[in-house]
Amino acid sequence: MVWAGTVPSKKDAVEEMLDRAVEDEMRRRHPDTYQDPDDKAGTA
C-alpha cells in the first residue's frame, strides 16, 4: 500500500508489480469468469 507523499520501498514496489502482473494474467487467461478482487459489486 502506498500513501500519497511517501516513497515506496523496493519491496513494496516489487510487490505492487507482482500484484499487477498476476491480475493482468488472470484477466488474460479467464476473461469471462475472472472477477477483480477490488470490485465488491455482486458479492454477497
Predicted model as a PDB file, atoms N, CA, C, CB and O in Angstrom, pLDDT in the B-factor column:
MODEL        1                                                                  
ATOM      1  N   MET A   1       0.857  -1.172   0.000  1.00 55.00           N  
ATOM      2  CA  MET A   1       0.000   0.000   0.000  1.00 55.00           C  
ATOM      3  C   MET A   1       0.898   1.228   0.000  1.00 55.00           C  
ATOM      4  CB  MET A   1      -0.972   0.002   1.226  1.00 55.00           C  
ATOM      5  O   MET A   1       1.872   1.300   0.749  1.00 55.00           O  
ATOM      6  N   VAL A   2       0.557   2.195  -0.851  1.00 53.00           N  
ATOM      7  CA  VAL A   2       1.352   3.407  -0.960  1.00 53.00           C  
ATOM      8  C   VAL A   2       0.460   4.598  -0.636  1.00 53.00           C  
ATOM      9  CB  VAL A   2       1.981   3.545  -2.379  1.00 53.00           C  
ATOM     10  O   VAL A   2      -0.627   4.745  -1.195  1.00 53.00           O  
ATOM     11  N   TRP A   3       0.925   5.434   0.259  1.00 61.00           N  
ATOM     12  CA  TRP A   3       0.188   6.632   0.624  1.00 61.00           C  
ATOM     13  C   TRP A   3       0.745   7.822  -0.143  1.00 61.00           C  
ATOM     14  CB  TRP A   3       0.259   6.881   2.147  1.00 61.00           C  
ATOM     15  O   TRP A   3       1.922   7.843  -0.504  1.00 61.00           O  
ATOM     16  N   ALA A   4      -0.095   8.796  -0.388  1.00 66.00           N  
ATOM     17  CA  ALA A   4       0.329   9.993  -1.115  1.00 66.00           C  
ATOM     18  C   ALA A   4       1.446  10.690  -0.352  1.00 66.00           C  
ATOM     19  CB  ALA A   4      -0.863  10.959  -1.334  1.00 66.00           C  
ATOM     20  O   ALA A   4       1.371  10.872   0.863  1.00 66.00           O  
ATOM     21  N   GLY A   5       2.467  11.070  -1.077  1.00 67.00           N  
ATOM     22  CA  GLY A   5       3.566  11.803  -0.461  1.00 67.00           C  
ATOM     23  C   GLY A   5       4.647  10.926   0.142  1.00 67.00           C  
ATOM     24  O   GLY A   5       5.608  11.442   0.712  1.00 67.00           O  
ATOM     25  N   THR A   6       4.513   9.612   0.030  1.00 75.00           N  
ATOM     26  CA  THR A   6       5.537   8.720   0.557  1.00 75.00           C  
ATOM     27  C   THR A   6       6.235   8.011  -0.594  1.00 75.00           C  
ATOM     28  CB  THR A   6       4.924   7.695   1.539  1.00 75.00           C  
ATOM     29  O   THR A   6       5.679   7.876  -1.684  1.00 75.00           O  
ATOM     30  N   VAL A   7       7.441   7.567  -0.344  1.00 74.00           N  
ATOM     31  CA  VAL A   7       8.205   6.841  -1.347  1.00 74.00           C  
ATOM     32  C   VAL A   7       8.136   5.358  -0.986  1.00 74.00           C  
ATOM     33  CB  VAL A   7       9.696   7.351  -1.421  1.00 74.00           C  
ATOM     34  O   VAL A   7       8.504   4.969   0.123  1.00 74.00           O  
ATOM     35  N   PRO A   8       7.661   4.523  -1.930  1.00 75.00           N  
ATOM     36  CA  PRO A   8       7.571   3.098  -1.620  1.00 75.00           C  
ATOM     37  C   PRO A   8       8.964   2.470  -1.509  1.00 75.00           C  
ATOM     38  CB  PRO A   8       6.746   2.371  -2.693  1.00 75.00           C  
ATOM     39  O   PRO A   8       9.898   2.867  -2.206  1.00 75.00           O  
ATOM     40  N   SER A   9       9.077   1.497  -0.631  1.00 88.00           N  
ATOM     41  CA  SER A   9      10.341   0.786  -0.534  1.00 88.00           C  
ATOM     42  C   SER A   9      10.475  -0.122  -1.748  1.00 88.00           C  
ATOM     43  CB  SER A   9      10.432  -0.028   0.791  1.00 88.00           C  
ATOM     44  O   SER A   9       9.509  -0.331  -2.482  1.00 88.00           O  
ATOM     45  N   LYS A  10      11.653  -0.653  -1.956  1.00 90.00           N  
ATOM     46  CA  LYS A  10      11.872  -1.552  -3.094  1.00 90.00           C  
ATOM     47  C   LYS A  10      10.962  -2.770  -2.965  1.00 90.00           C  
ATOM     48  CB  LYS A  10      13.364  -1.991  -3.178  1.00 90.00           C  
ATOM     49  O   LYS A  10      10.395  -3.230  -3.956  1.00 90.00           O  
ATOM     50  N   LYS A  11      10.821  -3.291  -1.755  1.00 90.00           N  
ATOM     51  CA  LYS A  11       9.960  -4.455  -1.522  1.00 90.00           C  
ATOM     52  C   LYS A  11       8.508  -4.131  -1.883  1.00 90.00           C  
ATOM     53  CB  LYS A  11      10.054  -4.913  -0.047  1.00 90.00           C  
ATOM     54  O   LYS A  11       7.838  -4.937  -2.528  1.00 90.00           O  
ATOM     55  N   ASP A  12       8.024  -2.966  -1.477  1.00 89.00           N  
ATOM     56  CA  ASP A  12       6.655  -2.559  -1.797  1.00 89.00           C  
ATOM     57  C   ASP A  12       6.463  -2.399  -3.299  1.00 89.00           C  
ATOM     58  CB  ASP A  12       6.307  -1.251  -1.084  1.00 89.00           C  
ATOM     59  O   ASP A  12       5.427  -2.784  -3.842  1.00 89.00           O  
ATOM     60  N   ALA A  13       7.464  -1.829  -3.972  1.00 89.00           N  
ATOM     61  CA  ALA A  13       7.377  -1.627  -5.413  1.00 89.00           C  
ATOM     62  C   ALA A  13       7.324  -2.969  -6.145  1.00 89.00           C  
ATOM     63  CB  ALA A  13       8.569  -0.794  -5.911  1.00 89.00           C  
ATOM     64  O   ALA A  13       6.540  -3.132  -7.080  1.00 89.00           O  
ATOM     65  N   VAL A  14       8.139  -3.915  -5.732  1.00 91.00           N  
ATOM     66  CA  VAL A  14       8.147  -5.242  -6.346  1.00 91.00           C  
ATOM     67  C   VAL A  14       6.823  -5.946  -6.091  1.00 91.00           C  
ATOM     68  CB  VAL A  14       9.318  -6.088  -5.805  1.00 91.00           C  
ATOM     69  O   VAL A  14       6.266  -6.573  -6.993  1.00 91.00           O  
ATOM     70  N   GLU A  15       6.320  -5.846  -4.875  1.00 92.00           N  
ATOM     71  CA  GLU A  15       5.040  -6.464  -4.536  1.00 92.00           C  
ATOM     72  C   GLU A  15       3.909  -5.895  -5.394  1.00 92.00           C  
ATOM     73  CB  GLU A  15       4.729  -6.260  -3.047  1.00 92.00           C  
ATOM     74  O   GLU A  15       3.048  -6.638  -5.865  1.00 92.00           O  
ATOM     75  N   GLU A  16       3.913  -4.599  -5.591  1.00 91.00           N  
ATOM     76  CA  GLU A  16       2.894  -3.958  -6.428  1.00 91.00           C  
ATOM     77  C   GLU A  16       2.998  -4.434  -7.877  1.00 91.00           C  
ATOM     78  CB  GLU A  16       3.031  -2.425  -6.365  1.00 91.00           C  
ATOM     79  O   GLU A  16       1.980  -4.703  -8.513  1.00 91.00           O  
ATOM     80  N   MET A  17       4.211  -4.538  -8.397  1.00 93.00           N  
ATOM     81  CA  MET A  17       4.389  -5.016  -9.774  1.00 93.00           C  
ATOM     82  C   MET A  17       3.901  -6.449  -9.923  1.00 93.00           C  
ATOM     83  CB  MET A  17       5.862  -4.920 -10.190  1.00 93.00           C  
ATOM     84  O   MET A  17       3.270  -6.788 -10.925  1.00 93.00           O  
ATOM     85  N   LEU A  18       4.184  -7.290  -8.941  1.00 94.00           N  
ATOM     86  CA  LEU A  18       3.726  -8.677  -8.984  1.00 94.00           C  
ATOM     87  C   LEU A  18       2.210  -8.759  -8.923  1.00 94.00           C  
ATOM     88  CB  LEU A  18       4.338  -9.474  -7.838  1.00 94.00           C  
ATOM     89  O   LEU A  18       1.603  -9.535  -9.661  1.00 94.00           O  
ATOM     90  N   ASP A  19       1.592  -7.971  -8.055  1.00 92.00           N  
ATOM     91  CA  ASP A  19       0.133  -7.954  -7.954  1.00 92.00           C  
ATOM     92  C   ASP A  19      -0.492  -7.577  -9.297  1.00 92.00           C  
ATOM     93  CB  ASP A  19      -0.321  -6.968  -6.857  1.00 92.00           C  
ATOM     94  O   ASP A  19      -1.448  -8.210  -9.746  1.00 92.00           O  
ATOM     95  N   ARG A  20       0.055  -6.548  -9.926  1.00 92.00           N  
ATOM     96  CA  ARG A  20      -0.484  -6.112 -11.224  1.00 92.00           C  
ATOM     97  C   ARG A  20      -0.287  -7.189 -12.283  1.00 92.00           C  
ATOM     98  CB  ARG A  20       0.186  -4.801 -11.677  1.00 92.00           C  
ATOM     99  O   ARG A  20      -1.182  -7.431 -13.093  1.00 92.00           O  
ATOM    100  N   ALA A  21       0.875  -7.836 -12.286  1.00 94.00           N  
ATOM    101  CA  ALA A  21       1.153  -8.873 -13.282  1.00 94.00           C  
ATOM    102  C   ALA A  21       0.204 -10.060 -13.120  1.00 94.00           C  
ATOM    103  CB  ALA A  21       2.610  -9.344 -13.171  1.00 94.00           C  
ATOM    104  O   ALA A  21      -0.277 -10.611 -14.110  1.00 94.00           O  
ATOM    105  N   VAL A  22      -0.062 -10.451 -11.882  1.00 91.00           N  
ATOM    106  CA  VAL A  22      -0.985 -11.553 -11.619  1.00 91.00           C  
ATOM    107  C   VAL A  22      -2.396 -11.186 -12.064  1.00 91.00           C  
ATOM    108  CB  VAL A  22      -0.976 -11.921 -10.125  1.00 91.00           C  
ATOM    109  O   VAL A  22      -3.085 -11.991 -12.691  1.00 91.00           O  
ATOM    110  N   GLU A  23      -2.823  -9.964 -11.736  1.00 89.00           N  
ATOM    111  CA  GLU A  23      -4.152  -9.505 -12.155  1.00 89.00           C  
ATOM    112  C   GLU A  23      -4.277  -9.533 -13.679  1.00 89.00           C  
ATOM    113  CB  GLU A  23      -4.426  -8.079 -11.625  1.00 89.00           C  
ATOM    114  O   GLU A  23      -5.268 -10.026 -14.217  1.00 89.00           O  
ATOM    115  N   ASP A  24      -3.269  -9.002 -14.366  1.00 91.00           N  
ATOM    116  CA  ASP A  24      -3.305  -8.962 -15.828  1.00 91.00           C  
ATOM    117  C   ASP A  24      -3.347 -10.364 -16.421  1.00 91.00           C  
ATOM    118  CB  ASP A  24      -2.094  -8.205 -16.368  1.00 91.00           C  
ATOM    119  O   ASP A  24      -4.083 -10.616 -17.374  1.00 91.00           O  
ATOM    120  N   GLU A  25      -2.562 -11.272 -15.861  1.00 91.00           N  
ATOM    121  CA  GLU A  25      -2.535 -12.642 -16.368  1.00 91.00           C  
ATOM    122  C   GLU A  25      -3.856 -13.360 -16.111  1.00 91.00           C  
ATOM    123  CB  GLU A  25      -1.388 -13.418 -15.728  1.00 91.00           C  
ATOM    124  O   GLU A  25      -4.325 -14.109 -16.968  1.00 91.00           O  
ATOM    125  N   MET A  26      -4.460 -13.147 -14.954  1.00 88.00           N  
ATOM    126  CA  MET A  26      -5.754 -13.775 -14.666  1.00 88.00           C  
ATOM    127  C   MET A  26      -6.821 -13.249 -15.614  1.00 88.00           C  
ATOM    128  CB  MET A  26      -6.171 -13.522 -13.203  1.00 88.00           C  
ATOM    129  O   MET A  26      -7.657 -14.017 -16.090  1.00 88.00           O  
ATOM    130  N   ARG A  27      -6.805 -11.954 -15.893  1.00 87.00           N  
ATOM    131  CA  ARG A  27      -7.763 -11.384 -16.854  1.00 87.00           C  
ATOM    132  C   ARG A  27      -7.553 -11.981 -18.240  1.00 87.00           C  
ATOM    133  CB  ARG A  27      -7.625  -9.847 -16.913  1.00 87.00           C  
ATOM    134  O   ARG A  27      -8.517 -12.266 -18.950  1.00 87.00           O  
ATOM    135  N   ARG A  28      -6.272 -12.173 -18.632  1.00 89.00           N  
ATOM    136  CA  ARG A  28      -5.970 -12.701 -19.947  1.00 89.00           C  
ATOM    137  C   ARG A  28      -6.411 -14.163 -20.071  1.00 89.00           C  
ATOM    138  CB  ARG A  28      -4.477 -12.569 -20.234  1.00 89.00           C  
ATOM    139  O   ARG A  28      -6.973 -14.557 -21.094  1.00 89.00           O  
ATOM    140  N   ARG A  29      -6.158 -14.969 -19.032  1.00 90.00           N  
ATOM    141  CA  ARG A  29      -6.479 -16.399 -19.090  1.00 90.00           C  
ATOM    142  C   ARG A  29      -7.952 -16.696 -18.878  1.00 90.00           C  
ATOM    143  CB  ARG A  29      -5.678 -17.140 -18.065  1.00 90.00           C  
ATOM    144  O   ARG A  29      -8.478 -17.667 -19.423  1.00 90.00           O  
ATOM    145  N   HIS A  30      -8.620 -15.867 -18.092  1.00 85.00           N  
ATOM    146  CA  HIS A  30     -10.024 -16.129 -17.742  1.00 85.00           C  
ATOM    147  C   HIS A  30     -10.882 -14.881 -17.957  1.00 85.00           C  
ATOM    148  CB  HIS A  30     -10.138 -16.601 -16.276  1.00 85.00           C  
ATOM    149  O   HIS A  30     -11.431 -14.342 -16.996  1.00 85.00           O  
ATOM    150  N   PRO A  31     -11.004 -14.417 -19.194  1.00 82.00           N  
ATOM    151  CA  PRO A  31     -11.706 -13.158 -19.430  1.00 82.00           C  
ATOM    152  C   PRO A  31     -13.195 -13.219 -19.090  1.00 82.00           C  
ATOM    153  CB  PRO A  31     -11.541 -12.754 -20.865  1.00 82.00           C  
ATOM    154  O   PRO A  31     -13.785 -12.198 -18.735  1.00 82.00           O  
ATOM    155  N   ASP A  32     -13.809 -14.392 -19.192  1.00 83.00           N  
ATOM    156  CA  ASP A  32     -15.247 -14.498 -18.954  1.00 83.00           C  
ATOM    157  C   ASP A  32     -15.605 -14.673 -17.490  1.00 83.00           C  
ATOM    158  CB  ASP A  32     -15.804 -15.641 -19.735  1.00 83.00           C  
ATOM    159  O   ASP A  32     -16.697 -14.289 -17.070  1.00 83.00           O  
ATOM    160  N   THR A  33     -14.697 -15.249 -16.704  1.00 81.00           N  
ATOM    161  CA  THR A  33     -15.043 -15.598 -15.329  1.00 81.00           C  
ATOM    162  C   THR A  33     -14.259 -14.843 -14.266  1.00 81.00           C  
ATOM    163  CB  THR A  33     -14.843 -17.047 -15.130  1.00 81.00           C  
ATOM    164  O   THR A  33     -14.643 -14.861 -13.097  1.00 81.00           O  
ATOM    165  N   TYR A  34     -13.171 -14.181 -14.642  1.00 76.00           N  
ATOM    166  CA  TYR A  34     -12.348 -13.512 -13.630  1.00 76.00           C  
ATOM    167  C   TYR A  34     -13.059 -12.294 -13.061  1.00 76.00           C  
ATOM    168  CB  TYR A  34     -11.000 -13.097 -14.225  1.00 76.00           C  
ATOM    169  O   TYR A  34     -13.574 -11.461 -13.807  1.00 76.00           O  
ATOM    170  N   GLN A  35     -13.086 -12.195 -11.742  1.00 75.00           N  
ATOM    171  CA  GLN A  35     -13.654 -11.027 -11.074  1.00 75.00           C  
ATOM    172  C   GLN A  35     -12.551 -10.344 -10.291  1.00 75.00           C  
ATOM    173  CB  GLN A  35     -14.841 -11.421 -10.140  1.00 75.00           C  
ATOM    174  O   GLN A  35     -11.858 -10.965  -9.485  1.00 75.00           O  
ATOM    175  N   ASP A  36     -12.405  -9.066 -10.542  1.00 71.00           N  
ATOM    176  CA  ASP A  36     -11.399  -8.273  -9.861  1.00 71.00           C  
ATOM    177  C   ASP A  36     -11.670  -8.289  -8.354  1.00 71.00           C  
ATOM    178  CB  ASP A  36     -11.384  -6.823 -10.405  1.00 71.00           C  
ATOM    179  O   ASP A  36     -12.777  -7.943  -7.942  1.00 71.00           O  
ATOM    180  N   PRO A  37     -10.701  -8.679  -7.517  1.00 68.00           N  
ATOM    181  CA  PRO A  37     -10.940  -8.724  -6.074  1.00 68.00           C  
ATOM    182  C   PRO A  37     -11.263  -7.352  -5.481  1.00 68.00           C  
ATOM    183  CB  PRO A  37      -9.732  -9.303  -5.374  1.00 68.00           C  
ATOM    184  O   PRO A  37     -11.868  -7.277  -4.412  1.00 68.00           O  
ATOM    185  N   ASP A  38     -10.873  -6.271  -6.149  1.00 68.00           N  
ATOM    186  CA  ASP A  38     -11.195  -4.942  -5.659  1.00 68.00           C  
ATOM    187  C   ASP A  38     -12.608  -4.529  -6.013  1.00 68.00           C  
ATOM    188  CB  ASP A  38     -10.221  -3.941  -6.206  1.00 68.00           C  
ATOM    189  O   ASP A  38     -13.114  -3.533  -5.494  1.00 68.00           O  
ATOM    190  N   ASP A  39     -13.257  -5.293  -6.901  1.00 69.00           N  
ATOM    191  CA  ASP A  39     -14.629  -4.992  -7.317  1.00 69.00           C  
ATOM    192  C   ASP A  39     -15.588  -5.729  -6.379  1.00 69.00           C  
ATOM    193  CB  ASP A  39     -14.875  -5.405  -8.818  1.00 69.00           C  
ATOM    194  O   ASP A  39     -15.756  -6.944  -6.480  1.00 69.00           O  
ATOM    195  N   LYS A  40     -16.202  -4.996  -5.483  1.00 63.00           N  
ATOM    196  CA  LYS A  40     -17.075  -5.620  -4.482  1.00 63.00           C  
ATOM    197  C   LYS A  40     -18.518  -5.783  -4.979  1.00 63.00           C  
ATOM    198  CB  LYS A  40     -17.067  -4.793  -3.202  1.00 63.00           C  
ATOM    199  O   LYS A  40     -19.328  -6.425  -4.310  1.00 63.00           O  
ATOM    200  N   ALA A  41     -18.844  -5.221  -6.123  1.00 62.00           N  
ATOM    201  CA  ALA A  41     -20.203  -5.316  -6.661  1.00 62.00           C  
ATOM    202  C   ALA A  41     -20.523  -6.767  -6.992  1.00 62.00           C  
ATOM    203  CB  ALA A  41     -20.367  -4.424  -7.919  1.00 62.00           C  
ATOM    204  O   ALA A  41     -19.700  -7.476  -7.569  1.00 62.00           O  
ATOM    205  N   GLY A  42     -21.697  -7.193  -6.632  1.00 56.00           N  
ATOM    206  CA  GLY A  42     -22.145  -8.544  -6.959  1.00 56.00           C  
ATOM    207  C   GLY A  42     -21.736  -9.597  -5.961  1.00 56.00           C  
ATOM    208  O   GLY A  42     -22.059 -10.770  -6.149  1.00 56.00           O  
ATOM    209  N   THR A  43     -21.041  -9.227  -4.912  1.00 54.00           N  
ATOM    210  CA  THR A  43     -20.662 -10.218  -3.900  1.00 54.00           C  
ATOM    211  C   THR A  43     -21.659 -10.178  -2.764  1.00 54.00           C  
ATOM    212  CB  THR A  43     -19.227  -9.962  -3.372  1.00 54.00           C  
ATOM    213  O   THR A  43     -22.158  -9.115  -2.395  1.00 54.00           O  
ATOM    214  N   ALA A  44     -21.947 -11.343  -2.211  1.00 50.00           N  
ATOM    215  CA  ALA A  44     -22.916 -11.419  -1.125  1.00 50.00           C  
ATOM    216  C   ALA A  44     -22.235 -11.321   0.214  1.00 50.00           C  
ATOM    217  CB  ALA A  44     -23.713 -12.701  -1.207  1.00 50.00           C  
ATOM    218  O   ALA A  44     -22.899 -11.367   1.250  1.00 50.00           O  
TER     219      ALA A  44                                                      
ENDMDL                                                                          
END                                                                             
